[in-house]
Amino acid sequence: MPYCRLMPRRTASLLTSGLLLIGLLFAAVLVRVPYAEMSPGPTVNTLGEHNGGPVLNIAGEETYETTGNLNMTTVRVTGVNFRMSLFEAVRGWLAGSSAVVPHETLYPERRTADEVEQINAEEFSRSQETAKVSALLELGYEVGTRTIVSSVVKDGPAEGVLRAGDVIVAVDGEEIGEPSEVAERVTAREPGDPVVFTVDRVPGTDDADGTEGTDEADGAGEADPPAGGSGDTAEAERLEVTVTSTAAEDDGRPIVGISAGVGYDLPFDIDIELADVGGPSAGLMFALGLVDKLTEEDLTGGEFVAGTGTITAEGRVGPIGGVAMKIIAAREQGASWFLTPAANCAAAAADPPAGLTLVEVETLEGALDALEEIRAGAEPENLPLCSRAD
């Protein structure tokens, strides 16, 4: 006679637990969470070569041999469209060499992957230009300035008419001396009025360059925009173009959909060749590399120095993101010293890798002073060191 046997209670409990564990594992892999991951990226010696060519190329001026390292550092981040699984997030939280942060921390605005890539490229280009200018000014070179179109708003009135890099000579026949004067001329009109721009344009400029996915612009840019090479406009073409203004959504003022900024006329050609890198944080190390190549003094004395930081044309060093990952990358590559923006010092000093001395810097001049102490063999305590927050 057929009969049923009851499963032992212990076996049933184990089976239930196993099924529950399997279910949780599947959920951990399948469930997506709004987080992104940062990890140490590659470092590049600005005094050396990358992908078979020198990082810093200087033409038309004498350069000098260098030793040691002045490495810029990077952070690897998950892409704007990447959606991390719960399992990946937990693994990242437990790992000591990566950081899991809310997705909006890295990508605070809703942008497409192409827009994020373009913005990063533009920031990197600006950092290159301000690095060049700050280094040259530090060494006493004369650097001329001019007002340029730094960016053109996507789908704005000026798209296809003005281009990023155009030198703005006049607006409605009135000569332009400062970037702020562009907005003054435009807002003096009424929405719907035509605005005539007199510009110098280098032939071959790409219409798409500098077009941003922002809603509106107009006015002086907060960061100095690119002005490649020596900035010589001798071969530029003088044009008059007309843009029909429109009303800004927020206050109804007339705008044409551009940002105006400062371009530079460098005394000789400087090119920075470094592909697949974005963002503004390499500015300080590019500037130091240029100073090293343009002076007889060996800045590092053969030491391995790495660092990070944005830089303005005036040589002020600004904060960056991902400093904890950058100091790990620097130490893994052999750096003994790390030049750290003052605003990032507390975060960097919270858990620094052994053997890496964190030096606080606020200006290009301060970084050069620190390098002087380092190559002279100064003890770390004689340098402005980063300290943990109280």
Disulfide bonds with the S-S distance in Angstrom:
Cys345-Cys386 1.92
